[in-house]
Amino acid sequence: MGVFAQEDINKNKRIIAYDGENIFTKESSDREDQYLRRGEIWCFRVNSHWVIDANVNGNVARSIKHACRPNCYSYVIDETI
């Protein structure tokens, strides 16, 4: 699964924010174990305390970071990815 652009995107352009439920890192560990058993994971670490779980209220951004040859990168600004 992944996404593709239908038009050129300028270098360093912000594309989308990574949406989902904000949870504590400890809770994320439990969820990640459960998700991995199903062969999926949508948790993105914001910092040492917070994780965004895109499996809950997430958006298409969760598919961008999964690629064999990724051509996008992520930044964490405050608590937004």
Secondary structure, DSSP 8 states (H G I E B T S, - for coil): -----SS---TT-------SEEEEHHHHHHHHHHHHHTT---EEE-SSSEEEETTTT--THHHHT--SS-------BTTB-
